[in-house]
Amino acid sequence: MRGDIVSATPDNSHLRRPDTQTVHAGEPKHKPYGSLTTPIVQTSTYAFQDTADLVAHMRRKEQGLEPLRGEYGRYGNPTQEVVEGKLAELEGGARALAFSSGMAAIACTLLTFLSTGDHLILTADCYRKTRQFSLQFLSRLGISCTLVQPDDLDALRAAITPHTRMIFTETPTNPYLRCVDIPRVAEIAHAAGVITLIDATFATPCNLRPLSLGIDLVTHSCTKYLGGHNDLLAGVVIGSADHLARIKESNGMVGAIPDPQTMYLLLRGLKTLALRVQRQNENGHRIAEFLEQHPAVRQVWYPGLPSHPDYAVAQRLMQGFGGVVSFELNADLQGTSQFIDALEIPYMGPSLGGVESIVEQPALMSHFTLNEEERASIGIRGQLVRYAAGIEDPDDLIADLARALEREKPAPSRASSRRSGQSCRS
Ligand SMILES: *Cc1c(COP(=O)(O)O)cnc(C)c1O
């Protein structure tokens, strides 16, 4: 359909570095009306010139060829296809497909390849809704699931049965930022003829290229770093043309399609991805180092710190370690909430990866409905904090953290460090 707004298929294959790709990849130099930016094609349907035009379009489809024009909005729109071209190139994949959310991308991909009687292996410590979708929804369709720890390759090998069809993994994981040894997972999976799908939302294509390490399919919640401005929801899957054709056929029926306006916002966000992630890598690293030496902090999880269990894997596979830092205070659940309430710069909420820093206490946010025992069984303690650094000045973020941590010591005075008029949280 790209022919609709694009005069020639872009050849950006000579643009190899992410900083250039984020700006130019997937986009033709010459766009309709001489517009420098990619147009938003706000239409639900595409009109044919005459019957001959219609028949030519249908013949192409019948032959399994890429359509040269649009037909109906649920099968995609030109703004979306430019985003897909950019993301495919950034990840080094043949093709990408965008979705209305990250979960839509994950759910549609799993449903495309899994049938009743199939078996799925998931690495534990993954996004909670992915785990719920697999254990609660897929199990109702007669698809069984096994959870294995992200660093236990023997358990992974042992979990494979003749019915295993897919391995789903995430890296770095949430909230402990565990990093999977991707080449070894890919090797084990391919020896068994199993499709590998990795959720690399926390890594971004700037920090990790899973396809180049042997993974079949990469998915991202574009809601996070890729969009980067906390103002849109979208998802993407990237991989081979064959796999993507099957996923696209599924989504033609499911209809979890992103709208053209959102795709424009994503395209705009992607322009600065490399710059933003560079700053977020730096902010995450500086914050992790600061927290690790602070007496009020019990433990820090950041893959760029030698103390992280997957430091060696991360060093080997990743170009940077992202903006998310998880840590536990020497405090209980209430004391930890007081620390979070004392922070002035970050917003309190779920999500991550945007320009604004966001902080959360997983026990009260993503895991609120669980009791303390259930939370403990999956390793979520009351004093755990997840800090997702934005692109603010690292010194400001650290000064803010230092002020809030002071409250954890027996305070000489109860006076709050909150400076009125300075709060960004309003
Ligand atoms: C947010 C997130 C998702 C889900 O994405 P949505 O866009 O919210 O549907 C999936 N995986 C990870 C790792 C995420 O952080």
The ligand as an SDF file (V2000), in Angstrom:
LIG
                    3D

 15 15  0  0  0  0  0  0  0  0999 V2000
    4.0610   -2.0950   28.9160 C   0  0  0  0  0  0  0  0  0  0  0  0
    4.6010   -3.4000   28.5400 C   0  0  0  0  0  0  0  0  0  0  0  0
    3.8450   -4.3080   27.7890 C   0  0  0  0  0  0  0  0  0  0  0  0
    2.4400   -4.0210   27.3520 C   0  0  0  0  0  0  0  0  0  0  0  0
    2.3670   -2.9740   26.4710 O   0  0  0  0  0  0  0  0  0  0  0  0
    1.0670   -2.0280   26.2920 P   0  0  0  0  0  0  0  0  0  0  0  0
    1.4510   -1.0850   25.2180 O   0  0  0  0  0  0  0  0  0  0  0  0
    0.8100   -1.4010   27.6100 O   0  0  0  0  0  0  0  0  0  0  0  0
   -0.0670   -2.9570   25.9180 O   0  0  0  0  0  0  0  0  0  0  0  0
    4.4370   -5.5130   27.4520 C   0  0  0  0  0  0  0  0  0  0  0  0
    5.6830   -5.8210   27.8350 N   0  0  0  0  0  0  0  0  0  0  0  0
    6.4300   -4.9830   28.5680 C   0  0  0  0  0  0  0  0  0  0  0  0
    7.8060   -5.3830   28.9460 C   0  0  0  0  0  0  0  0  0  0  0  0
    5.9180   -3.7480   28.9400 C   0  0  0  0  0  0  0  0  0  0  0  0
    6.6670   -2.9230   29.6930 O   0  0  0  0  0  0  0  0  0  0  0  0
  1  2  1  0
  2  3  1  0
  2 14  2  0
  3  4  1  0
  3 10  2  0
  4  5  1  0
  5  6  1  0
  6  7  2  0
  6  8  1  0
  6  9  1  0
 10 11  1  0
 11 12  2  0
 12 13  1  0
 12 14  1  0
 14 15  1  0
M  END
$$$$
